[in-house]
Amino acid sequence: MLNRPSQLLNRISSNPEIFNGKPIIRDMRFKVADILDYLASGMTAEEILTDFPYLEKEDIEAALLYASKKIDHTILSVTLDEA
């Protein structure tokens, strides 16, 4: 059986010459944060893939996995503006 989480995280890279080293997808000029922002705004994975045909379903899965690993801390403080 393949080690799927490991394979997914291999899609995430960082290059100091691209977006100052922010996490990117497969060495492309596409930030992990952009995928997360699109999903947070309500776009579906299918809509993202349609709008950006060079992305793959696994890229979105990798971005989500990466984010979940990065925020896996015992203390996370978030301040939200009152609506």
C-alpha positions as CSV (number, residue, x, y, z in Angstrom):
1,M,0.0,0.0,0.0
2,L,1.3,3.5,-0.9
3,N,2.0,6.0,1.8
4,R,-0.6,8.5,0.6
5,P,0.0,11.4,3.1
6,S,3.7,11.3,2.3
7,Q,3.0,11.3,-1.4
8,L,0.6,14.3,-1.1
9,L,3.0,16.3,1.0
10,N,5.7,15.7,-1.6
11,R,3.6,18.0,-3.9
12,I,4.3,20.9,-1.5
13,S,7.6,22.7,-2.0
14,S,9.3,26.0,-1.1
15,N,11.7,28.0,-3.2
16,P,13.1,31.3,-1.8
17,E,13.0,32.7,-5.3
18,I,9.2,32.0,-5.7
19,F,7.0,34.0,-3.3
20,N,9.8,34.5,-0.9
21,G,9.8,30.8,0.0
22,K,6.1,30.5,0.9
23,P,4.7,26.9,0.3
24,I,3.8,26.3,-3.3
25,I,2.3,23.5,-5.3
26,R,4.7,21.3,-7.3
27,D,7.3,24.1,-7.8
28,M,4.8,26.1,-9.7
29,R,4.0,29.7,-9.0
30,F,0.8,28.7,-7.1
31,K,0.7,29.1,-3.4
32,V,-0.8,26.7,-1.0
33,A,-2.5,29.7,0.7
34,D,-4.3,30.5,-2.6
35,I,-5.9,27.1,-2.7
36,L,-7.0,27.5,0.9
37,D,-8.3,31.0,0.2
38,Y,-10.4,29.7,-2.7
39,L,-11.8,26.9,-0.7
40,A,-12.6,29.3,2.2
41,S,-14.4,31.6,-0.1
42,G,-16.8,28.8,-1.0
43,M,-15.2,27.5,-4.3
44,T,-15.4,23.8,-4.7
45,A,-12.4,21.7,-5.6
46,E,-14.1,21.1,-9.0
47,E,-14.4,24.8,-9.6
48,I,-10.8,25.4,-8.7
49,L,-9.7,22.6,-11.1
50,T,-11.8,24.1,-13.8
51,D,-10.4,27.6,-13.3
52,F,-6.8,26.3,-13.0
53,P,-6.5,23.3,-15.3
54,Y,-2.8,22.8,-14.5
55,L,-3.7,21.9,-11.0
56,E,-4.7,18.3,-10.0
57,K,-7.1,17.0,-7.4
58,E,-4.1,15.8,-5.4
59,D,-2.8,19.3,-5.3
60,I,-5.9,20.5,-3.4
61,E,-5.7,17.4,-1.1
62,A,-2.0,18.2,-0.5
63,A,-2.8,21.8,0.4
64,L,-5.4,20.8,2.9
65,L,-3.2,18.1,4.4
66,Y,-0.3,20.6,4.7
67,A,-2.6,23.2,6.4
68,S,-3.8,20.6,8.9
69,K,-0.3,19.6,9.7
70,K,0.8,23.2,10.2
71,I,-2.0,24.2,12.6
72,D,-1.7,21.0,14.7
73,H,-0.6,22.9,17.8
74,T,-1.9,22.8,21.3
75,I,-2.5,26.5,21.4
76,L,-4.0,28.5,18.5
77,S,-5.3,32.0,19.1
78,V,-7.6,33.6,16.5
79,T,-9.2,37.0,16.9
80,L,-12.3,37.6,14.8
81,D,-14.0,40.9,14.2
82,E,-17.6,41.0,15.5
83,A,-20.1,41.0,12.7
